[in-house]
Amino acid sequence: MKNKEKMPVSEGRFWVARISKTSLRAIHIIGVVGSGGGIMFDLDLSLWFNYWLAAICSGVLLMSWEIIRDWRWLIQLKGVLTLLKIVLLGFFIQISQCKSELVIFIILLSVIVSHGPAGLRHYSIVHRKVIQSRKEIKG
């Protein structure tokens, strides 16, 4: 089989992948909401730390999923903006007085990555054009 990405995925495998990715995204959203609320309302860390862990762990898994599926995710705007969100998380320590603003900006970037037009999300900063991903499983 010369061209693997052209092979159809079985229906069972598709549903397992779809439900898995959707579940990871749900955990990620719950984690972002819980930790974002804790940060924005300046609550004690013990009240939202588990949400932070859920957001970080699910985010790492989702990012790994995308990179393993197709490395070009890293050069598409959806990957570049995700990496930018990680860099912005690193600013929490340096500019702690702006944590709420950083949370809001990170969430806005997330909306663009998740719900922006395909031409924007799939735009390659290297190729300067839209490139389609292989084997994409929505969820």
Secondary structure as UniProt FT lines:
FT   HELIX           4..6
FT   HELIX           11..40
FT   TURN            41..42
FT   HELIX           45..69
FT   HELIX           71..75
FT   HELIX           77..94
FT   HELIX           96..98
FT   HELIX           99..115
FT   HELIX           118..121
FT   STRAND          123..124
FT   TURN            125..128
FT   STRAND          129..130
//
